[in-house]
């Protein structure tokens, strides 16, 4: 046993209560919605990224990661253990994933008054084969701790979550560790949705095309992951996952979860798939306004603009009994920009690694309203990376080069042609879903962009692509000025990561 994995000695252990028992334990905090589902309100309403640390023991920190010494972490863990020795603690064991090579036994310990957190988590993962075997990953959660601090020991597979009662910390603590373990095994853990488009190609043959979709908050990742693309008959969409997938060196993407963790802000009937799942009595909600009679208001932001829900995967139309993607044929890097980024670009493998490293968008009101419109970047659109970020780009490039049937695309879900006083033309959901469908069908003609070197569409079946290409909205002088401004931003961001291969850095330079 790893020395950081000291067993807990507890005054009272509540061992693996059922979902019904957990809900009853949390009844005092529940607001019951008109659909019969529970909604809870937490004190902390988003992740505490600035208070999250990695234990500096056998790992190298990435540029944007904070370290805590092994000595300090061990001392704090010992304080927690002493505190829990006099407390009632819930233990809950769940299994992440279904594929034999990508399953992890996850164990949560949490103080008894916070039963609502395991009541939500129990719907996120699967029942373990043997709950009493030694777990792969452990999280010890004390929401009432006087200091807010989250620290994890990657090699031991243990996370301490202290001083916050936000459910997302529980969920992500295990997913962070699983992504790290996947990288240790030669693969790559990805913050991405996954789906299959079953389509007829130009020859009329029915085939399955696997997609994974990356995107920061507010870019439309969930919307595009669950969209049906207007496919009918024997053509259809099959939804796999919405949050984290574990990719092996051959491009197989193992799923992780049994529930979809959705943002509910603005959820309405137009988002028919998620909306229908949210009306189920089996859904669970956090930090959404519930009025008298259980009326739930997805547009009300009195509590937060980060309202969340868990819906069961089996209640999301278009899902089936599998969470795994046999092959990620198409990698879609979703961005939300507003001026010169085209609706779609096809990337070679090096460009794919570069745009993965860029993790690019603009801030939206769904993220930080005070910074709305400003550039925002996160490597792999993944704030849960453990270790040097350059390793992630290098690993993806290695996988892409070893799998020439995998293609990368940049998809803009924002607008084109914007300038001061003019919002430009919005790129609708219909545009994005049509582009993805035609990627799968092979219904796009391409040409090389002279400034960026990636390919852009000149013809798309069922879409007037020329009308929404950004060059037509600017004079050549203004367009080039915007190109250079964006190139400088991208160059500076990539320079942020020591050891990043020069060929990846050069992918954003002049074609």
C-alpha positions in Angstrom: 0.0 0.0 0.0 1.3 3.5 -0.9 2.3 5.4 2.3 -0.1 8.2 1.4 -3.0 5.7 1.6 -3.3 5.4 5.3 -6.6 3.6 6.2 -9.3 5.7 7.9 -10.3 4.9 11.5 -13.9 6.1 11.8 -16.4 6.5 14.7 -19.2 5.3 12.4 -19.1 4.0 8.9 -22.2 4.2 6.7 -21.2 1.6 4.2 -22.6 2.0 0.6 -26.1 3.1 1.2 -28.5 2.8 -1.8 -29.6 5.7 -3.9 -33.0 5.8 -2.1 -31.3 5.8 1.3 -28.9 8.6 0.3 -31.8 10.7 -1.0 -33.7 10.1 2.3 -30.5 11.1 4.3 -30.4 14.3 2.3 -34.2 15.0 2.5 -33.7 18.0 4.7 -31.8 19.8 2.0 -34.0 18.7 -0.9 -36.3 21.0 -2.9 -38.6 18.6 -4.8 -39.3 19.7 -8.3 -42.6 19.5 -10.1 -41.2 16.4 -11.9 -40.5 14.6 -8.6 -36.7 15.0 -8.8 -34.5 16.5 -6.1 -32.7 19.8 -6.3 -30.0 20.9 -3.8 -28.3 24.2 -3.1 -24.7 24.3 -2.2 -22.7 27.1 -0.5 -19.9 26.9 -3.1 -21.3 27.0 -6.6 -18.3 26.3 -8.9 -15.0 24.5 -8.8 -12.2 25.9 -6.7 -9.4 25.8 -9.3 -7.3 28.3 -7.4 -7.3 26.2 -4.3 -6.5 22.9 -6.1 -3.0 21.4 -5.7 -1.0 18.4 -6.9 1.3 16.7 -4.3 4.9 17.1 -5.5 5.9 13.5 -5.1 7.2 11.6 -8.2 5.5 13.9 -10.7 6.5 17.0 -12.7 4.1 19.9 -12.5 2.7 21.5 -15.6 3.0 25.3 -16.2 -0.6 25.9 -15.0 -0.6 23.5 -12.1 0.0 24.3 -8.4 2.1 22.1 -6.2 1.9 21.2 -2.5 4.8 19.6 -0.8 4.5 16.0 0.3 5.3 17.1 3.9 2.5 19.6 4.0 0.1 17.3 2.3 0.9 14.4 4.7 0.4 16.6 7.7 -2.9 18.0 6.5 -4.1 14.5 5.6 -3.2 13.4 9.2 -5.3 16.3 10.6 -8.2 15.1 8.4 -7.9 11.5 9.7 -7.9 12.7 13.3 -11.0 14.8 12.6 -12.9 11.9 11.0 -12.1 9.5 13.8 -15.0 11.2 15.7 -17.4 11.5 12.9 -20.0 9.5 11.0 -18.7 9.0 7.4 -20.5 7.7 4.3 -18.5 5.3 2.1 -19.6 4.8 -1.5 -18.0 2.6 -4.1 -18.6 3.0 -7.8 -17.0 1.8 -11.0 -15.8 4.2 -13.7 -16.0 2.7 -17.2 -17.1 -0.6 -18.6 -14.2 -1.6 -20.9 -11.9 -4.1 -19.1 -8.8 -2.1 -19.8 -10.2 1.2 -18.7 -12.2 0.5 -15.5 -11.4 2.0 -12.1 -12.8 1.2 -8.8 -13.6 4.6 -7.1 -14.2 5.0 -3.4 -15.6 8.2 -1.9 -15.6 8.9 1.9 -17.7 11.9 2.9 -19.0 13.2 6.2 -22.6 12.2 7.0 -24.3 15.6 6.8 -23.4 15.9 3.1 -25.3 12.9 1.8 -26.6 15.0 -1.1 -23.2 14.7 -2.8 -23.0 10.9 -2.9 -26.7 11.0 -3.8 -25.7 12.8 -7.0 -22.5 10.8 -7.6 -24.2 7.4 -7.3 -26.0 8.2 -10.6 -22.7 9.2 -12.3 -20.9 5.9 -12.4 -21.7 2.2 -12.3 -22.0 -0.4 -9.6 -18.7 -2.1 -8.8 -18.1 -5.8 -9.3 -16.8 -6.1 -5.8 -17.2 -3.1 -3.5 -14.9 -4.4 -0.8 -11.8 -4.9 -3.0 -9.0 -2.4 -2.7 -10.0 0.7 -4.7 -8.0 2.2 -7.5 -8.9 5.7 -6.7 -10.0 7.3 -3.4 -11.4 10.7 -2.5 -11.8 11.9 1.0 -14.3 14.7 1.2 -14.9 17.0 4.2 -17.1 19.9 3.1 -17.2 21.5 6.5 -13.4 21.8 6.9 -12.5 25.4 7.9 -10.0 25.9 5.0 -10.9 25.4 1.3 -8.2 23.3 -0.3 -8.2 20.3 -2.7 -5.0 18.3 -3.1 -4.4 15.0 -4.9 -1.5 12.6 -4.9 -1.5 11.3 -8.5 0.7 8.3 -7.9 -1.2 7.2 -4.8 -4.6 7.9 -6.5 -5.9 9.8 -3.5 -7.6 13.2 -3.4 -8.6 15.3 -0.4 -11.5 17.7 -0.9 -11.8 20.2 2.0 -13.9 23.2 2.7 -16.2 23.1 -0.4 -19.6 21.4 -0.9 -19.7 21.7 -4.7 -20.6 18.4 -6.2 -18.3 18.9 -9.3 -15.2 18.5 -7.0 -16.3 15.0 -6.2 -17.0 14.0 -9.8 -13.8 15.5 -11.2 -11.5 14.2 -8.5 -11.9 10.7 -9.9 -11.9 11.7 -13.6 -8.7 13.7 -13.1 -7.0 10.6 -11.7 -8.3 8.3 -14.5 -7.0 10.6 -17.2 -3.6 10.6 -15.5 -3.6 6.8 -15.3 -4.5 6.5 -19.0 -1.5 8.7 -19.9 0.7 6.5 -17.8 -0.5 3.5 -19.9 0.4 5.2 -23.2 -3.0 6.7 -24.0 -4.6 10.1 -23.3 -7.4 11.2 -21.1 -9.6 13.7 -22.9 -12.2 16.2 -21.8 -14.5 15.5 -24.7 -17.9 14.2 -25.8 -18.2 11.2 -28.0 -20.8 10.0 -30.6 -21.3 7.9 -33.7 -22.8 9.2 -36.9 -24.2 6.2 -38.8 -24.5 7.5 -42.3 -24.5 6.5 -46.0 -21.4 7.5 -47.8 -21.1 8.7 -51.4 -21.2 5.1 -52.5 -24.4 4.5 -50.6 -22.8 2.2 -48.0 -23.9 2.5 -44.4 -21.0 3.1 -42.1 -20.3 4.3 -38.5 -18.1 7.4 -38.1 -16.8 8.1 -34.6 -16.5 11.7 -33.4 -15.0 13.2 -30.3 -15.8 16.8 -29.5 -13.6 19.2 -27.4 -14.9 22.5 -26.2 -14.7 25.0 -23.4 -17.8 26.0 -21.4 -20.4 27.8 -23.6 -19.0 26.6 -27.0 -21.8 24.1 -27.6 -20.0 20.8 -26.9 -22.9 19.2 -25.2 -25.4 20.5 -27.7 -23.5 19.1 -30.6 -22.7 15.8 -28.8 -26.4 15.0 -28.3 -27.7 16.5 -31.6 -29.4 14.2 -34.2 -28.0 16.1 -37.2 -31.4 15.6 -38.9 -30.6 12.0 -39.7 -33.5 9.7 -40.3 -34.3 6.1 -41.3 -31.3 3.8 -41.1 -29.0 6.9 -40.7 -28.8 7.9 -37.1 -26.8 9.3 -34.2 -25.6 7.1 -31.3 -24.5 9.1 -28.3 -21.6 7.7 -26.2 -20.3 10.2 -23.6 -20.5 13.9 -22.8 -17.5 14.7 -20.5 -14.4 12.4 -20.3 -13.1 9.7 -22.6 -10.0 7.6 -22.2 -8.2 7.2 -25.6 -5.7 4.3 -26.2 -2.9 4.5 -28.7 -5.1 3.0 -31.4 -7.8 5.7 -31.1 -10.3 3.6 -29.2 -12.1 5.9 -26.7 -13.4 4.2 -23.5 -16.3 5.9 -21.8 -16.3 6.7 -18.1 -19.8 7.6 -16.8 -23.4 6.5 -16.7 -24.8 10.0 -16.3 -24.5 13.3 -18.2 -23.5 16.3 -16.0 -25.2 19.1 -17.8 -25.3 22.9 -17.5 -28.9 23.9 -17.1 -28.7 27.6 -17.7 -31.2 28.5 -20.4 -32.3 24.9 -20.9 -35.6 24.8 -22.8 -37.8 22.8 -25.2 -35.6 23.8 -28.2 -32.9 21.5 -26.7 -35.3 18.7 -26.9 -33.0 15.8 -26.1 -31.6 17.2 -22.9 -34.8 18.9 -21.9 -36.7 15.6 -22.1 -34.1 13.9 -20.0 -34.2 16.7 -17.4 -38.0 16.3 -16.9 -37.4 12.7 -15.6 -38.0 12.1 -11.9 -34.6 10.4 -12.0 -32.7 13.6 -12.8 -30.9 15.5 -10.0 -30.2 19.2 -9.9 -27.9 21.6 -8.1 -28.2 25.3 -7.7 -31.3 25.9 -9.8 -34.1 28.1 -8.6 -37.2 26.1 -7.5 -40.4 28.0 -6.7 -43.5 27.1 -4.8 -45.1 23.9 -6.1 -41.7 22.7 -7.4 -41.6 24.9 -10.4 -38.0 24.9 -11.7 -36.7 27.9 -13.6 -33.7 27.1 -15.8 -33.4 30.8 -16.8 -33.2 32.2 -13.3 -29.7 33.1 -12.3 -30.3 34.3 -8.7 -28.3 31.4 -7.3 -25.7 31.2 -10.1 -25.3 31.0 -13.9 -23.6 27.6 -13.3 -26.7 25.6 -12.5 -26.1 21.9 -13.0 -28.0 18.6 -13.4 -27.3 15.0 -13.7 -29.5 13.1 -16.2 -29.3 9.3 -16.7 -27.6 8.3 -19.9 -30.2 5.8 -20.7 -32.9 8.5 -20.6 -31.0 10.6 -23.3 -32.6 9.9 -26.6 -30.0 8.4 -29.0 -27.9 6.6 -26.4 -27.6 2.8 -26.3 -26.1 0.2 -23.9 -22.5 1.1 -24.9 -20.4 4.0 -23.6 -17.3 3.2 -25.7 -16.3 4.6 -29.1 -14.5 2.0 -31.2 -12.5 4.6 -33.1 -12.3 8.4 -33.0 -12.3 8.9 -36.7 -13.0 12.7 -36.4 -11.6 15.0 -33.7 -13.6 18.2 -33.5 -12.0 21.2 -31.7 -14.9 23.5 -31.1 -14.1 27.1 -30.7 -16.4 30.2 -30.3 -14.7 33.1 -32.0 -16.4 36.1 -33.7 -14.3 37.5 -36.6 -11.9 35.6 -38.8 -12.0 32.0 -37.7 -13.8 30.1 -40.4 -16.9 27.9 -39.7 -14.7 24.9 -40.4 -11.1 24.0 -41.1 -9.5 20.6 -41.7 -6.2 20.1 -40.0 -3.2 17.9 -40.6 -1.8 15.9 -37.7 0.7 18.6 -36.5 -2.0 21.3 -36.8 -4.3 19.0 -34.9 -1.8 18.9 -32.0 -1.3 22.6 -32.2 -5.0 23.5 -32.0 -5.4 20.9 -29.2 -2.7 22.8 -27.3 -4.5 26.1 -28.1 -7.8 24.9 -26.6 -9.2 28.2 -27.9 -12.4 30.1 -27.5 -13.6 33.4 -26.1 -15.1 33.9 -22.7 -18.9 33.7 -22.5 -21.4 34.6 -19.8 -21.5 30.9 -19.0 -17.9 31.1 -17.8 -16.9 34.5 -16.4 -19.4 37.3 -17.4 -16.9 40.0 -16.4 -14.6 38.8 -19.2 -17.2 38.0 -21.9 -15.7 38.4 -25.4 -12.0 38.1 -24.3 -9.8 35.3 -25.6 -9.7 32.2 -23.5 -7.5 29.1 -23.9 -7.0 25.8 -22.0 -4.8 23.0 -23.3 -7.1 20.2 -24.6 -10.0 22.3 -23.2 -9.1 20.3 -20.1 -8.5 22.0 -16.7 -7.7 18.6 -15.1 -4.4 17.7 -16.7 -1.7 16.2 -14.4 1.9 16.8 -15.6 3.5 18.9 -18.2 1.0 20.1 -20.8 3.4 19.7 -23.7 3.3 15.9 -23.0 -0.4 16.0 -23.9 0.2 17.6 -27.3 3.1 15.2 -28.0 1.0 12.2 -27.1 -1.9 13.3 -29.3 0.5 13.9 -32.3 2.0 10.4 -31.8 -1.5 8.9 -31.8 -2.6 10.8 -34.9 0.6 9.9 -36.8 0.1 6.2 -35.9 -3.6 6.3 -37.0 -3.8 8.1 -40.4 -7.6 7.3 -40.5 -8.0 9.9 -37.7 -8.7 13.5 -38.9 -8.8 16.8 -36.9 -11.1 19.7 -37.5 -11.6 23.2 -36.1 -15.3 24.1 -35.8 -16.4 27.7 -35.0 -19.7 27.9 -33.2 -19.5 31.7 -32.7 -19.8 34.2 -35.5 -17.9 35.6 -38.4 -17.4 39.2 -39.6 -17.7 40.9 -36.2 -16.2 44.3 -35.6 -16.9 47.1 -33.1 -20.6 47.9 -33.2 -21.3 44.9 -35.5 -21.8 41.4 -34.1 -21.3 39.8 -37.5 -23.2 36.7 -38.7 -24.0 34.1 -36.1 -23.0 30.6 -37.0 -26.2 28.7 -36.1 -26.5 25.2 -34.7 -27.8 24.1 -38.1 -24.6 25.3 -39.7 -22.5 23.3 -37.2 -24.5 20.1 -37.3 -24.6 20.2 -41.1 -20.8 20.6 -41.3 -20.3 17.6 -39.0 -22.8 15.5 -41.0 -21.0 16.4 -44.2 -17.6 15.6 -42.6 -18.9 12.1 -42.0 -20.4 11.8 -45.5 -17.5 13.2 -47.3 -19.6 16.0 -48.8 -17.1 18.8 -48.6 -14.6 20.2 -51.1 -11.5 21.8 -49.7 -8.9 24.4 -50.5 -5.8 25.5 -48.6 -6.1 28.8 -46.6 -3.1 31.0 -47.6 -2.6 32.5 -44.2 -3.0 29.5 -41.9 -2.1 26.5 -44.1 -5.1 24.5 -43.0 -7.9 23.5 -45.4 -11.2 25.4 -45.6 -14.4 24.4 -47.4 -15.2 25.8 -50.8 -18.3 23.7 -51.2 -20.6 21.9 -48.7 -23.6 19.9 -49.6 -26.8 21.6 -48.3 -25.0 24.8 -47.2 -24.0 28.1 -48.8 -20.6 28.1 -47.3 -19.3 31.0 -49.3 -21.8 33.4 -47.6 -20.3 32.7 -44.2 -16.5 32.6 -44.9 -14.9 35.4 -43.0 -12.7 37.0 -45.7 -15.7 38.5 -47.4 -16.5 40.7 -44.4 -13.3 42.7 -44.3 -11.0 44.6 -46.6 -7.7 42.8 -47.2 -5.9 45.2 -45.0 -8.3 44.8 -42.1 -8.4 41.0 -42.5 -4.5 40.7 -42.4 -4.4 42.9 -39.3 -6.8 40.6 -37.6 -4.8 37.5 -38.8 -1.6 38.9 -37.3 -3.2 39.8 -34.0 -4.6 36.3 -33.6 -1.3 34.8 -34.7 0.6 36.7 -32.0 -1.9 35.5 -29.4 -1.5 31.9 -30.5 2.3 32.2 -30.7 2.5 33.6 -27.2 0.2 30.9 -25.8 2.2 28.1 -27.3 5.5 29.7 -26.1 4.0 29.3 -22.6 4.8 25.6 -22.5 8.5 24.5 -22.2 9.6 21.6 -24.3 6.7 21.8 -26.8 8.0 20.5 -30.1 9.0 23.2 -32.6 6.8 21.7 -35.3 3.7 22.2 -33.2 4.7 25.8 -32.4 5.3 26.5 -36.1 1.8 25.2 -37.1 0.3 28.6 -36.3 2.8 30.6 -38.3 2.5 31.9 -41.9 1.6 29.1 -44.3 
